[in-house]
Amino acid sequence: IKIAPFIKDKCTIIPIASNIDITHTGNEKEKIIVYFGLIMPSKGIEEFLGASNKVRGFEFYVVGAIPDSSKGYYEELVKSHHKCQFLIGMDDKKVSEFLSRAVFAYLPFPDGVSERRGSALAVLSADCILLTKHSRATTSALKRCSININEGADIETEVNSLYFNQEMRVRYILEGRNYLKERSWGAVVDSYIEILEHEK
């Protein structure tokens, strides 16, 4: 639409859904901060790993998969960061179970979180508090269910203030659940059916 704005009135934007089906264990959240997604450059992983050196009292995990082109990059990350654990290549069920244990997800995308970030949807589905970066691409709805960590912010203070404020954590979880209502696979299918019915 940005390239061809003249087609705006003829287009319908259907949001994506999470590609991970989250199973909630019902257990209390653990003091885990997770990065979830592809392990490759330009995802903000270095910033996540840097936070693991600053935030005390929490375990840091990188959970995801490695594209063949990024295996060397991954090996360098593992060599240089010993305070973070890497969980690579887990099946969807194990990923779901692990994400549901984490109290925070930190996804510091350099270009900001946006509607196209499936990993953000996955961690919100797991009731993780989403720490990220906001940008022009971040919708107001997504801003309501995520916390903007500005460059140079004291992330340890941010994490601790949120962790010890249960009321605020619950509010973000509820905002995340509300945000995801229109982004379930059922909602996506309904949107496609509505379009097809309209075209008849």
C-alpha positions as CSV (number, residue, x, y, z in Angstrom):
1,I,0.0,0.0,0.0
2,K,2.9,2.3,0.7
3,I,4.3,1.7,-2.9
4,A,0.9,1.8,-4.5
5,P,-1.5,3.8,-2.3
6,F,-4.1,3.9,-5.1
7,I,-5.1,0.3,-4.3
8,K,-5.8,1.1,-0.6
9,D,-9.6,1.1,-1.0
10,K,-9.4,-2.3,-2.8
11,C,-7.3,-4.0,-0.2
12,T,-8.0,-5.7,3.1
13,I,-5.2,-6.3,5.6
14,I,-5.5,-9.5,7.5
15,P,-3.2,-9.8,10.6
16,I,-1.0,-12.8,11.0
17,A,-1.4,-15.3,13.9
18,S,1.2,-16.9,16.1
19,N,2.8,-20.1,14.5
20,I,3.2,-21.6,18.0
21,D,0.3,-23.1,19.8
22,I,0.9,-22.1,23.4
23,T,0.0,-24.6,26.2
24,H,-0.5,-22.8,29.5
25,T,0.8,-24.9,32.4
26,G,-1.0,-23.0,35.0
27,N,2.2,-22.8,37.1
28,E,3.6,-19.6,38.5
29,K,5.9,-17.7,36.2
30,E,9.6,-18.1,36.8
31,K,12.3,-15.5,36.8
32,I,13.2,-16.1,33.2
33,I,13.8,-13.6,30.4
34,V,13.6,-15.1,27.0
35,Y,14.5,-14.1,23.4
36,F,12.4,-16.1,20.9
37,G,12.9,-16.3,17.2
38,L,15.4,-16.9,14.4
39,I,19.1,-16.7,15.5
40,M,20.6,-14.4,12.9
41,P,22.0,-10.9,12.6
42,S,19.8,-7.7,12.7
43,K,17.3,-9.2,15.2
44,G,18.7,-7.4,18.3
45,I,20.1,-10.5,19.9
46,E,23.4,-8.8,20.9
47,E,21.3,-6.3,22.8
48,F,19.4,-9.1,24.5
49,L,22.7,-10.8,25.4
50,G,24.1,-7.5,26.7
51,A,21.1,-7.2,29.1
52,S,22.0,-10.6,30.5
53,N,25.2,-8.9,31.9
54,K,23.2,-6.1,33.5
55,V,20.1,-7.7,35.0
56,R,20.7,-9.7,38.2
57,G,18.5,-12.4,39.6
58,F,17.0,-13.6,36.3
59,E,18.0,-16.4,34.0
60,F,18.4,-15.5,30.3
61,Y,17.6,-17.9,27.5
62,V,17.7,-17.6,23.7
63,V,15.1,-20.0,22.2
64,G,14.9,-20.5,18.4
65,A,16.2,-21.9,15.2
66,I,19.4,-21.2,13.2
67,P,19.2,-20.6,9.5
68,D,22.1,-22.4,7.7
69,S,23.6,-19.0,6.7
70,S,23.8,-18.0,10.3
71,K,25.6,-21.0,11.9
72,G,28.9,-19.1,12.2
73,Y,27.1,-16.1,13.7
74,Y,25.5,-18.4,16.3
75,E,28.8,-20.1,17.2
76,E,30.4,-16.7,17.9
77,L,27.4,-15.6,20.1
78,V,27.8,-18.8,22.2
79,K,31.5,-18.3,22.6
80,S,31.2,-14.7,23.8
81,H,28.2,-14.8,26.1
82,H,28.3,-17.2,29.0
83,K,25.5,-15.8,31.2
84,C,22.9,-16.8,28.7
85,Q,21.7,-20.3,27.8
86,F,20.8,-21.3,24.2
87,L,17.9,-23.7,23.5
88,I,18.0,-24.5,19.8
89,G,15.8,-26.6,17.6
90,M,13.2,-27.6,20.2
91,D,9.9,-28.9,18.8
92,D,6.8,-26.7,19.1
93,K,5.5,-28.4,22.2
94,K,8.7,-27.9,24.2
95,V,8.9,-24.3,22.9
96,S,5.3,-23.7,24.1
97,E,6.0,-25.1,27.5
98,F,9.2,-23.1,28.0
99,L,7.7,-19.8,26.9
100,S,4.8,-20.3,29.3
101,R,7.4,-20.5,32.1
102,A,9.0,-17.1,31.3
103,V,7.8,-14.0,33.0
104,F,9.5,-11.6,30.4
105,A,10.3,-11.8,26.8
106,Y,12.9,-9.2,25.5
107,L,12.8,-8.7,21.7
108,P,14.8,-5.6,21.0
109,F,14.2,-5.5,17.2
110,P,16.4,-2.7,15.8
111,D,13.6,-1.4,13.6
112,G,11.0,-1.8,16.3
113,V,8.2,-4.3,17.0
114,S,5.4,-4.5,14.4
115,E,2.4,-6.5,13.3
116,R,4.6,-8.8,11.2
117,R,6.7,-10.1,14.1
118,G,5.3,-13.6,14.7
119,S,7.7,-14.1,17.6
120,A,6.1,-11.2,19.4
121,L,2.7,-12.8,18.9
122,A,4.1,-16.1,20.3
123,V,5.4,-14.6,23.5
124,L,2.3,-12.6,24.1
125,S,0.3,-15.8,23.6
126,A,2.4,-17.3,26.4
127,D,1.5,-14.4,28.7
128,C,5.0,-13.1,28.8
129,I,5.5,-9.4,29.5
130,L,6.9,-8.1,26.2
131,L,9.9,-5.8,26.5
132,T,10.8,-4.4,23.1
133,K,11.4,-1.2,21.0
134,H,8.6,0.9,19.6
135,S,9.0,2.7,16.3
136,R,6.8,4.2,13.6
137,A,5.9,0.7,12.6
138,T,4.4,-0.1,16.1
139,T,0.6,0.2,16.2
140,S,-1.1,1.8,19.1
141,A,-2.7,-1.5,20.0
142,L,0.7,-3.2,20.1
143,K,2.1,-0.3,22.2
144,R,-0.6,-1.0,24.8
145,C,0.6,-4.5,25.4
146,S,4.4,-4.0,25.3
147,I,7.0,-2.0,27.1
148,N,9.3,0.3,25.1
149,I,12.9,-0.1,26.2
150,N,14.7,3.0,24.9
151,E,18.3,2.9,23.9
152,G,20.4,3.7,27.0
153,A,17.5,2.7,29.4
154,D,18.4,1.1,32.7
155,I,16.9,-2.3,31.8
156,E,17.6,-3.8,35.3
157,T,15.5,-1.0,36.9
158,E,12.7,-1.5,34.3
159,V,12.7,-5.3,34.8
160,N,12.6,-5.1,38.6
161,S,10.0,-2.4,38.8
162,L,7.7,-4.5,36.6
163,Y,8.5,-7.8,38.3
164,F,7.5,-6.4,41.7
165,N,4.4,-4.7,40.5
166,Q,2.0,-7.6,40.0
167,E,-1.0,-5.3,39.2
168,M,0.9,-3.8,36.3
169,R,2.1,-7.2,35.0
170,V,-1.5,-8.4,35.1
171,R,-2.6,-5.4,33.1
172,Y,-0.1,-6.0,30.4
173,I,-1.1,-9.7,30.2
174,L,-4.7,-8.7,29.8
175,E,-3.8,-6.2,27.2
176,G,-1.9,-8.9,25.3
177,R,-4.8,-11.3,25.4
178,N,-7.1,-8.6,24.1
179,Y,-4.7,-7.8,21.3
180,L,-4.5,-11.4,20.3
181,K,-8.3,-11.9,20.0
182,E,-8.2,-10.7,16.4
183,R,-5.0,-12.5,15.7
184,S,-6.0,-16.1,16.4
185,W,-6.0,-18.5,13.5
186,G,-9.8,-18.7,13.9
187,A,-10.1,-14.9,13.5
188,V,-7.7,-15.1,10.4
189,V,-9.9,-17.8,8.8
190,D,-13.1,-15.8,9.5
191,S,-11.5,-12.8,7.8
192,Y,-10.7,-14.8,4.7
193,I,-14.2,-16.2,4.6
194,E,-15.7,-12.7,5.0
195,I,-13.7,-11.5,2.0
196,L,-14.7,-14.5,-0.2
197,E,-18.4,-14.1,0.8
198,H,-18.1,-10.4,-0.2
199,E,-16.7,-11.3,-3.6
200,K,-19.6,-13.6,-4.5
